[in-house]
Amino acid sequence: MPSPRARGFLWIAAAYLASLPVAWAVLTWLGPGVDRRWAVAGADLAATLVVFVFSAALNNSSVYDPYWSVAPLAIAPYLALGSGAEGAPVARRVVVCVLVLFWGVRLTYNWARGFQGLAHEDWRYVDIRAKTGRAYWAASLAALHLFPTVQVFLGCLPLFPALTSARPLGPLDVLAATVTLGAVLVETIADEQLRSFRRSRRDGAIMNRGLWAYSRHPNYFGELGFWCGLFLFGLAADPSDLRCGVGVLAITLMFVFASVPMLDRRSVARRPAYAEHMKRVSMLVPWWPRR
């Protein structure tokens, strides 16, 4: 008999596998007559709705949690191998897809090893559930499923020129690859340091070691760096396509005005000394702490 955690993984795998043919059907139905961005957006939306159905049926919005890192793993190879990509430099396509793969697999693995099963739901969703009552599933659809899907899709906009433009490689591609790889490494180190701290921490302790001594949220800084790297790849492939910057701007605003303040408020509520920590340590960009 599978453990509750294993059953949770099976249900989530079923949700994502079920979303694939639906997304592909929408992509095929929209066909060549629709701009590729809109076609991918439609497929992305369809996949999200399938995952939402599973979330509602299983009464747990955390079914959606890995979608953030899984969706680009489907979008990138679809663009790199699809029609219209034939003239794009192979080297750029390979580098971009490998970096997206590295980021997506690592982030999904980081989610998976912390997954506790469907009896557990993210604390933020629990708070929203308590505040919205009977309207919770409408709120979950809008805020916990559709909103992050839109954010990720906007973040992926640079992939369209990066994986289909015939513009030759240049110095900006080198910078983009450096930023993207460096960002994923920063996020990886930050996540590992946090995981180690959580295993050994004492009650009331504040994470202020390693990268966390210079930034309150270095993992988010690395995440933003990844999307900045994709933006640079988009600019390298087509400097005139300013739509590439919409995603990293939207994700930055989300982190600065929603995600980070929410986590900081929770930390202050649980550890009052964290308020002083906030005064000394930079919010996102690593910097020397104030004395």
N, C-alpha and C positions, 0 to 999 in steps of 0.2 A: 504494500500500500504506500503510495507516494506521501512524503511529508507535506505539511501545509505549504511550506516554501516551494517545494517542487510543483505542487498543484498550481500555485500562483504563477510560476514560470510557464507552465503548460497553457494556462488560460490566456496569459499575455501573448505567448507565441501564437496561439490560435487567433487572437484578435488581429495581430499584425499580418499573419498569413492570409486571413480573410480579407484584409484591406487591399492586398496586392492585386488580385484579379479585378476588384471593383475600380481601383485607380487606373489599371491598364485599360479597362473597358471605357472609362471616361476619356482617357487619352486617345484611344482609337476612334471613339465616337466624334470627338471634336475635330480630329483629322487635320489635314494640311491646310485647310481653309482658315484656321484660327492661328493667330500669333502664338509662337511656341511658349512664350511666357504665360499667356492665358491658359493654354492647354495644360501645362504643368501645374498651374495654380488650381485648375479645376480638378485634376487628379489628386492633388494634395488635399484639397477640401474633401473630396469623396473618401479618401483614406481616413481622414480625421473623423468623419461622421461614423464610419464603421467602428473605429476604436471607441468613439463615444458610446455607441450602442452597447459595446461590451462593458464599458465603465459603468453605465447605468444598470445593466443586467446584473453585474457583479457587485453593485453598490459601492464602488471604490474608484475615485477619479485618478488614483495613482497608476491605473492601467495605462494612462496616457504618458506617464513620466519619461519613458525612453524615446518617445517620438521626436523630441528635440534633436537627439543625436542620430536617430535612425533615418529620418527623412532625407538628409543630404546624402546619405550612403546610397540612396536610390536615384536621386536627382542627378548627381555628378556623373555616374557611368552612363545614364540614359542620354545625357547631352554629349558626352565625349565619344560615344559609339554610334549615335544616331545620325540621321541624314542632316547635312548641313555642317558637319564637323570635319568633313574630308580634307578641307584646305587648311585647317588649323594645325599649327606646329605640333608634331607628335610629342616633343619634349615637354611643352607646356601642358598638354593634356595629361601626360603621365605624371608629372610633378604635382599638378593640382589634385588629381584623383588620389594619388598616394597620400598626400597630406590630409585630404578630407577623410580618407579611409583611416589613417592613423588617429586623427582627432575623434572620429565617430566611434571606432571600435574601443578606444581607450575610455571615452566618456560613458559609453554603454556598459562596459565592463565595470566601471566605477559605480554606476547605478546598480548593476546586478549583484555585486558583492555586498552591497548594503541593503538589498531588498529583503524584507522580513516576511513576505507573504501577504495575501489579500486580507488578512485580519488586521493589518496595519495600514494606515493612510497618512500621508504627509500632514504634518501639523498645521500647515497653512490651509489645507483643504478642510480640516476639522474646524478651524476657526470660521471659515466661510460658511460651512454647513450650519454652525451654531447661529451665525448672524442672519442667514437667509431663510432658514426653516424650510417651508414647503417649496419655496422658489429655488432651492439649492441646485437642482439639476439644470434649470435654465441658466443660473449663474455659472455652473460648471461648464456648460456648453460654450457660453460666451467667453468667460474669463480664463478657464483652465484648459480648454481644448482649442477653440478657434483663435483666440488671441495669440497664444504662443506659436500656433501654426503659421499665422500671418507673419509674425516676427521672423521665424526661421526662413520662410519663403523670401521675405525681403532681404534677409541676410544672404540668401543664395543667388540673388539677382546678378552679382558679378560673375557667377559661373557661366551664365549664358554667353557673354562675349569671350570670357577666358577659355571656354572649351569649344567655341565655334569660329572665332575670328581668325583670319589668315595673317594677321599682322605678325611679323617676325619677332623673335625673342629679343629682349633688350635689357639694359641695366635695371629697369623697374621690375622685371620678372625676378631678378636675383634678390632685390630688396624684398619683394613680396614673399618669396620662398623663405628668406631668412626670418622675416617677421612672423610668418605663419608657423614655421617649425619652432622658433623660439617661444612663441605664445603657448603652443601645445606642451612644450617641455616645462614652462613655468606653471601651467595648470596642473600638470602631472605631479611635479614636485610639491606644489601646495596641497594637493589632495592627499598625497602620501604623508606629508607632515601632519595634516589634520587627522588622518586616520590613526596614525601612531599616537597622537596626543589623546584622542578619544579613548583609546584602549588603556591609557595609563593615568588619565587625569584624576585629580581629586575634586571633591565637591567645591564649587565656587572658583575653580581655577580658570584662568583666561589664557587662551592660546596666544602667546607672544614669542614664539620661537621660530627660527628659520625665516622664511619669507614673511611670516605672519608678524614678525617684529617690525616690519617696514610698511605693511599694508594690512588693513583689517580684513580685506577680502582679496588676497592675491590670486585665488582660483578664478574669481570673476574678472580680474585684470587680465589673466591669461585667456579667458574665454573671449573677452572683447578684442584682445590682440589677434585671435584667430580670425574673427570676422573682419578686422582691419586688414589682415593679410589677404583675404579673399577680395576685398575692395581694391587693394593694390594690384592683384592679378587682373581684375576687370579693367582697371585703368591702363595697365600695360597692354592689354589686348585691344582696347578701344577707348582712347582718351576722351572721346566726345560723348561717351555714354555715361552721363552724370547720374543716371538712375542707380548706378552701382553703389552710390553712397547712402541711399535711403535706408538700407538695412542696418548698417553699422550705426547710423545715427539713431534709428528706432530702438535698437538693442541697448545702446548706451543710455538713452533716456529711461528705458525700462529699469536698468540696473541702478542708475543714480537716483531715480525718483520713486521707485517701487520696491524692487528686490532688496537692495542694501538697507534702506530705512526700516523695512519690515524685520529683517534679521537683526539689525541693531536694537530696535525696540524690544524684541524678544530677549536679546542678550542682557540688556539693562534690567528687564523685569526679573530675570532669573539670577543675575549676578550684578548687584548694584555698583560694584567697583568698575564695571565695564564702562560706565559713563566717563570716568576719568581716563580710561584707556582710549576712548573715542577722541578725547581732547589732544592726546599725545600722538596717536598713530594715524597716518594717512588713510583715507577711506578706500581708495582703489590703487592709485599709482604708487608703487613702492618708493618710500622716501625715508630719510633719517627721522626717527621719532623726536618730537619736541621734549625738552627737559623741563 
